[in-house]
Amino acid sequence: MVDHSFADLSLAALYDRLNPWGPGDDFYLDLVMAAGAVLDVGCGTGRLLRRAYEDGHRGRLMGLDPAAAMLVQARRAVPGCEWVLGDLRTRLWGGEFELVVMTGHAFQVLLDDHELRVCLGSVRDALRDGGRFVFETRNPAARAWETWTPDRVREVTGPDGTAVRVWHEVLGDGPVGDRVTFTETFESSVWQRPRVSRATLRFLEPDSLSGFLAEAGFEVLEQYGDWARGPLTDSSPEIITVAGKSTS
């Protein structure tokens, strides 16, 4: 659920290079290390759980992702974790986890209300009483999509030494309601043609987000606007939410 672009094995190998470890990863790692049983929804290459295991976590660590190519990367690196191919509908959950996380803005791929409600219901089922669900979405007030333009090109070197150029382009005139559709293009001199994927993300306002959580039986415990735990304002780049499973 991190990014459908990386369902391709060769692109999955680039993911961590395009998204190096940063303050957001440190934020989640602290939470994971403090919890005995953790479910990472949309775990991607598994680097969060890998780091937790390397740092001495010996509780239960489960990563869930619908992209088999991503889990290939995860399984190579961390034998001490459980890796499950699929999404939250893959299995019935029985209150097994103290903490559920969704990193990498994975929450934003939940595009319609029904899908969002199903996801939140499954997360609640996966959590023990008093458990926490922690995730982030981009703050729509910060209008991050305005920086997703073809002139902003990133270049990374893959594991085989191949240089790959990557850029984004928003389709149409911008948001349609609370959704933004864009393309992500990967180009390399050794490929016959660029690889282009199309994706749509949902940008929920804080009030709407809190409403869905309350409906699903969660209470917003903390909400931040950045990884330093700064307050959520109109200029904050993120909406970082720590939600507790209600017991009522």
C-alpha positions as a Markdown table, in Angstrom:
| # | Residue | x | y | z |
|---|---|---|---|---|
| 1 | Met | 0.0 | 0.0 | 0.0 |
| 2 | Val | 3.0 | 2.3 | 0.0 |
| 3 | Asp | 3.1 | 2.8 | -3.7 |
| 4 | His | 1.6 | 0.8 | -6.5 |
| 5 | Ser | 4.5 | 1.9 | -8.7 |
| 6 | Phe | 6.8 | -0.5 | -6.9 |
| 7 | Ala | 4.9 | -3.7 | -7.7 |
| 8 | Asp | 7.7 | -4.2 | -10.3 |
| 9 | Leu | 10.7 | -6.1 | -8.8 |
| 10 | Ser | 13.3 | -3.8 | -10.3 |
| 11 | Leu | 11.4 | -0.7 | -9.1 |
| 12 | Ala | 10.9 | -2.2 | -5.6 |
| 13 | Ala | 14.7 | -2.5 | -5.3 |
| 14 | Leu | 14.8 | 1.3 | -5.7 |
| 15 | Tyr | 12.2 | 2.2 | -3.1 |
| 16 | Asp | 14.5 | 2.7 | -0.1 |
| 17 | Arg | 17.0 | 4.6 | -2.2 |
| 18 | Leu | 14.3 | 7.0 | -3.3 |
| 19 | Asn | 12.9 | 7.2 | 0.2 |
| 20 | Pro | 15.9 | 7.3 | 2.6 |
| 21 | Trp | 15.5 | 6.9 | 6.3 |
| 22 | Gly | 14.4 | 10.1 | 7.9 |
| 23 | Pro | 12.6 | 11.7 | 10.9 |
| 24 | Gly | 9.4 | 10.0 | 10.2 |
| 25 | Asp | 11.0 | 6.6 | 10.4 |
| 26 | Asp | 12.6 | 7.6 | 13.7 |
| 27 | Phe | 9.1 | 8.6 | 15.0 |
| 28 | Tyr | 7.6 | 5.3 | 14.1 |
| 29 | Leu | 10.6 | 3.3 | 15.3 |
| 30 | Asp | 10.3 | 4.7 | 18.8 |
| 31 | Leu | 6.7 | 3.5 | 18.9 |
| 32 | Val | 7.5 | 0.1 | 17.6 |
| 33 | Met | 10.3 | -0.5 | 20.1 |
| 34 | Ala | 7.9 | 0.3 | 22.9 |
| 35 | Ala | 5.2 | -2.2 | 21.8 |
| 36 | Gly | 5.3 | -5.9 | 22.2 |
| 37 | Ala | 3.2 | -6.9 | 19.1 |
| 38 | Val | 3.2 | -4.7 | 16.0 |
| 39 | Leu | 1.4 | -4.8 | 12.7 |
| 40 | Asp | 2.8 | -2.6 | 9.9 |
| 41 | Val | 0.1 | -2.2 | 7.2 |
| 42 | Gly | 1.6 | -1.3 | 3.8 |
| 43 | Cys | 5.0 | -2.3 | 5.1 |
| 44 | Gly | 6.7 | -2.0 | 1.7 |
| 45 | Thr | 10.3 | -3.3 | 1.9 |
| 46 | Gly | 10.0 | -3.9 | 5.6 |
| 47 | Arg | 12.7 | -1.5 | 6.6 |
| 48 | Leu | 10.8 | -0.2 | 9.7 |
| 49 | Leu | 10.4 | -3.7 | 11.2 |
| 50 | Arg | 13.9 | -4.6 | 10.0 |
| 51 | Arg | 15.4 | -1.8 | 11.9 |
| 52 | Ala | 13.3 | -2.7 | 15.0 |
| 53 | Tyr | 14.6 | -6.3 | 14.8 |
| 54 | Glu | 18.2 | -5.1 | 14.3 |
| 55 | Asp | 17.7 | -2.8 | 17.4 |
| 56 | Gly | 16.7 | -5.8 | 19.5 |
| 57 | His | 12.9 | -6.0 | 19.3 |
| 58 | Arg | 12.0 | -9.6 | 20.0 |
| 59 | Gly | 8.2 | -9.3 | 20.3 |
| 60 | Arg | 5.9 | -10.0 | 17.4 |
| 61 | Leu | 6.5 | -8.1 | 14.2 |
| 62 | Met | 4.2 | -8.5 | 11.2 |
| 63 | Gly | 4.4 | -6.7 | 7.9 |
| 64 | Leu | 1.4 | -6.7 | 5.5 |
| 65 | Asp | 1.6 | -5.5 | 1.9 |
| 66 | Pro | -0.3 | -6.2 | -1.3 |
| 67 | Ala | 2.8 | -5.9 | -3.5 |
| 68 | Ala | 4.7 | -9.2 | -3.8 |
| 69 | Ala | 7.8 | -7.4 | -5.2 |
| 70 | Met | 8.0 | -5.4 | -2.0 |
| 71 | Leu | 7.8 | -8.4 | 0.2 |
| 72 | Val | 10.5 | -10.1 | -1.8 |
| 73 | Gln | 12.8 | -7.3 | -0.5 |
| 74 | Ala | 11.5 | -7.6 | 3.0 |
| 75 | Arg | 11.9 | -11.4 | 3.2 |
| 76 | Arg | 15.5 | -11.2 | 2.0 |
| 77 | Ala | 16.4 | -8.8 | 4.9 |
| 78 | Val | 14.5 | -9.9 | 7.9 |
| 79 | Pro | 13.9 | -13.6 | 8.7 |
| 80 | Gly | 12.7 | -12.8 | 12.2 |
| 81 | Cys | 9.4 | -11.1 | 11.1 |
| 82 | Glu | 6.1 | -12.3 | 9.7 |
| 83 | Trp | 5.5 | -11.1 | 6.1 |
| 84 | Val | 1.9 | -11.4 | 4.8 |
| 85 | Leu | 0.9 | -10.7 | 1.2 |
| 86 | Gly | -2.4 | -8.9 | 1.0 |
| 87 | Asp | -4.3 | -6.1 | 2.6 |
| 88 | Leu | -6.4 | -5.8 | 5.8 |
| 89 | Arg | -9.1 | -8.0 | 4.3 |
| 90 | Thr | -6.7 | -10.9 | 3.9 |
| 91 | Arg | -7.6 | -12.4 | 7.2 |
| 92 | Leu | -9.8 | -12.1 | 10.3 |
| 93 | Trp | -8.1 | -10.3 | 13.1 |
| 94 | Gly | -8.4 | -11.2 | 16.7 |
| 95 | Gly | -7.1 | -8.3 | 18.8 |
| 96 | Glu | -3.5 | -9.5 | 18.5 |
| 97 | Phe | -1.5 | -6.3 | 18.4 |
| 98 | Glu | -0.7 | -3.4 | 20.7 |
| 99 | Leu | 0.2 | -1.2 | 17.8 |
| 100 | Val | -0.8 | -0.8 | 14.2 |
| 101 | Val | 1.0 | 1.6 | 12.0 |
| 102 | Met | 0.5 | 2.8 | 8.4 |
| 103 | Thr | 3.6 | 4.7 | 7.2 |
| 104 | Gly | 4.6 | 6.3 | 3.9 |
| 105 | His | 1.3 | 8.1 | 3.5 |
| 106 | Ala | -0.3 | 4.6 | 2.7 |
| 107 | Phe | -3.5 | 5.8 | 4.4 |
| 108 | Gln | -4.1 | 8.1 | 1.4 |
| 109 | Val | -4.6 | 5.3 | -1.0 |
| 110 | Leu | -8.0 | 4.6 | 0.7 |
| 111 | Leu | -10.0 | 6.5 | -1.8 |
| 112 | Asp | -13.7 | 5.9 | -1.0 |
| 113 | Asp | -15.7 | 6.0 | 2.2 |
| 114 | His | -16.5 | 2.3 | 2.2 |
| 115 | Glu | -12.9 | 1.3 | 1.7 |
| 116 | Leu | -11.8 | 3.6 | 4.4 |
| 117 | Arg | -14.5 | 2.3 | 6.9 |
| 118 | Val | -13.5 | -1.3 | 6.1 |
| 119 | Cys | -9.8 | -0.5 | 6.7 |
| 120 | Leu | -10.5 | 1.2 | 10.0 |
| 121 | Gly | -12.8 | -1.6 | 11.1 |
| 122 | Ser | -10.1 | -4.2 | 10.4 |
| 123 | Val | -7.5 | -2.1 | 12.2 |
| 124 | Arg | -9.7 | -1.9 | 15.2 |
| 125 | Asp | -10.3 | -5.7 | 15.1 |
| 126 | Ala | -6.5 | -6.2 | 15.0 |
| 127 | Leu | -5.9 | -4.1 | 18.1 |
| 128 | Arg | -6.1 | -5.2 | 21.7 |
| 129 | Asp | -8.1 | -3.0 | 24.0 |
| 130 | Gly | -6.2 | 0.1 | 24.7 |
| 131 | Gly | -4.1 | -0.4 | 21.5 |
| 132 | Arg | -3.0 | 2.4 | 19.3 |
| 133 | Phe | -3.3 | 3.1 | 15.6 |
| 134 | Val | -0.7 | 5.5 | 14.3 |
| 135 | Phe | -0.5 | 6.9 | 10.7 |
| 136 | Glu | 0.1 | 10.1 | 8.7 |
| 137 | Thr | -1.5 | 11.8 | 5.8 |
| 138 | Arg | -0.4 | 14.9 | 3.9 |
| 139 | Asn | -2.1 | 18.0 | 5.1 |
| 140 | Pro | -4.3 | 19.3 | 2.2 |
| 141 | Ala | -3.8 | 22.9 | 3.4 |
| 142 | Ala | -0.1 | 22.5 | 2.5 |
| 143 | Arg | -1.0 | 21.6 | -1.1 |
| 144 | Ala | 1.9 | 19.3 | -1.6 |
| 145 | Trp | 0.8 | 18.3 | -5.1 |
| 146 | Glu | 1.8 | 21.7 | -6.4 |
| 147 | Thr | 5.4 | 20.5 | -6.2 |
| 148 | Trp | 4.7 | 17.4 | -8.2 |
| 149 | Thr | 5.9 | 18.8 | -11.5 |
| 150 | Pro | 8.1 | 17.2 | -14.3 |
| 151 | Asp | 10.9 | 19.8 | -13.8 |
| 152 | Arg | 11.6 | 18.3 | -10.3 |
| 153 | Val | 13.6 | 15.3 | -11.3 |
| 154 | Arg | 15.3 | 13.0 | -8.8 |
| 155 | Glu | 18.1 | 10.6 | -9.8 |
| 156 | Val | 19.1 | 7.5 | -7.9 |
| 157 | Thr | 21.5 | 4.6 | -8.5 |
| 158 | Gly | 20.0 | 1.2 | -8.3 |
| 159 | Pro | 21.6 | -1.9 | -6.8 |
| 160 | Asp | 23.1 | -2.8 | -10.2 |
| 161 | Gly | 24.7 | 0.6 | -10.7 |
| 162 | Thr | 22.0 | 1.8 | -13.1 |
| 163 | Ala | 21.0 | 5.5 | -12.9 |
| 164 | Val | 17.2 | 6.0 | -12.8 |
| 165 | Arg | 15.5 | 9.4 | -13.1 |
| 166 | Val | 12.1 | 9.8 | -11.4 |
| 167 | Trp | 9.5 | 12.6 | -11.7 |
| 168 | His | 5.8 | 13.2 | -11.0 |
| 169 | Glu | 3.1 | 15.1 | -12.8 |
| 170 | Val | -0.4 | 15.9 | -11.6 |
| 171 | Leu | -3.1 | 15.1 | -14.2 |
| 172 | Gly | -5.8 | 17.7 | -15.0 |
| 173 | Asp | -6.0 | 21.0 | -13.3 |
| 174 | Gly | -5.3 | 19.6 | -9.8 |
| 175 | Pro | -7.5 | 18.2 | -7.1 |
| 176 | Val | -11.0 | 16.8 | -7.9 |
| 177 | Gly | -12.7 | 17.1 | -4.5 |
| 178 | Asp | -10.3 | 15.7 | -2.0 |
| 179 | Arg | -8.5 | 13.5 | -4.6 |
| 180 | Val | -5.3 | 14.1 | -6.6 |
| 181 | Thr | -4.4 | 11.9 | -9.6 |
| 182 | Phe | -0.8 | 11.9 | -10.9 |
| 183 | Thr | 1.7 | 9.9 | -12.9 |
| 184 | Glu | 5.1 | 8.7 | -11.7 |
| 185 | Thr | 7.7 | 8.2 | -14.4 |
| 186 | Phe | 10.9 | 6.1 | -14.1 |
| 187 | Glu | 13.5 | 6.5 | -16.9 |
| 188 | Ser | 16.9 | 4.9 | -17.4 |
| 189 | Ser | 19.3 | 4.9 | -20.4 |
| 190 | Val | 19.4 | 1.1 | -20.2 |
| 191 | Trp | 15.6 | 0.6 | -20.5 |
| 192 | Gln | 13.9 | 0.6 | -23.9 |
| 193 | Arg | 11.2 | 2.9 | -22.6 |
| 194 | Pro | 10.2 | 4.8 | -19.5 |
| 195 | Arg | 8.0 | 3.1 | -16.9 |
| 196 | Val | 4.9 | 5.1 | -16.1 |
| 197 | Ser | 2.4 | 4.5 | -13.4 |
| 198 | Arg | -0.8 | 6.4 | -12.5 |
| 199 | Ala | -2.1 | 6.8 | -8.9 |
| 200 | Thr | -4.7 | 8.7 | -7.0 |
| 201 | Leu | -4.4 | 9.9 | -3.4 |
| 202 | Arg | -7.0 | 11.2 | -1.0 |
| 203 | Phe | -6.3 | 14.3 | 1.0 |
| 204 | Leu | -8.7 | 14.3 | 4.0 |
| 205 | Glu | -9.2 | 17.4 | 6.1 |
| 206 | Pro | -8.5 | 16.9 | 9.9 |
| 207 | Asp | -12.2 | 17.2 | 10.8 |
| 208 | Ser | -13.2 | 14.6 | 8.3 |
| 209 | Leu | -10.4 | 12.3 | 9.4 |
| 210 | Ser | -11.4 | 12.6 | 13.0 |
| 211 | Gly | -15.0 | 11.8 | 12.1 |
| 212 | Phe | -14.1 | 8.6 | 10.3 |
| 213 | Leu | -12.0 | 7.5 | 13.3 |
| 214 | Ala | -14.7 | 8.2 | 15.8 |
| 215 | Glu | -17.3 | 6.3 | 13.7 |
| 216 | Ala | -14.9 | 3.3 | 13.7 |
| 217 | Gly | -14.4 | 3.3 | 17.4 |
| 218 | Phe | -11.2 | 5.3 | 17.8 |
| 219 | Glu | -10.4 | 8.3 | 19.9 |
| 220 | Val | -7.7 | 10.8 | 18.6 |
| 221 | Leu | -5.2 | 10.9 | 21.4 |
| 222 | Glu | -2.5 | 13.1 | 19.8 |
| 223 | Gln | -2.2 | 14.9 | 16.5 |
| 224 | Tyr | 0.9 | 16.6 | 15.1 |
| 225 | Gly | 1.8 | 18.6 | 12.1 |
| 226 | Asp | 5.4 | 17.4 | 11.8 |
| 227 | Trp | 7.8 | 14.7 | 12.9 |
| 228 | Ala | 9.1 | 16.9 | 15.7 |
| 229 | Arg | 5.7 | 16.7 | 17.2 |
| 230 | Gly | 4.9 | 20.3 | 16.4 |
| 231 | Pro | 1.2 | 21.4 | 16.5 |
| 232 | Leu | -1.1 | 20.9 | 13.6 |
| 233 | Thr | -1.6 | 24.2 | 11.7 |
| 234 | Asp | -2.6 | 25.2 | 8.2 |
| 235 | Ser | 1.0 | 25.3 | 7.1 |
| 236 | Ser | 1.9 | 21.9 | 8.6 |
| 237 | Pro | 3.0 | 19.4 | 6.0 |
| 238 | Glu | 1.6 | 16.4 | 7.8 |
| 239 | Ile | -1.4 | 15.2 | 9.8 |
| 240 | Ile | 0.2 | 12.7 | 12.1 |
| 241 | Thr | -2.4 | 10.9 | 14.1 |
| 242 | Val | -2.2 | 8.7 | 17.2 |
| 243 | Ala | -5.6 | 7.1 | 17.8 |
| 244 | Gly | -6.6 | 4.8 | 20.6 |
| 245 | Lys | -9.1 | 1.9 | 20.4 |
| 246 | Ser | -12.1 | 2.9 | 22.4 |
| 247 | Thr | -13.3 | 0.4 | 24.9 |
| 248 | Ser | -16.9 | 1.5 | 24.9 |
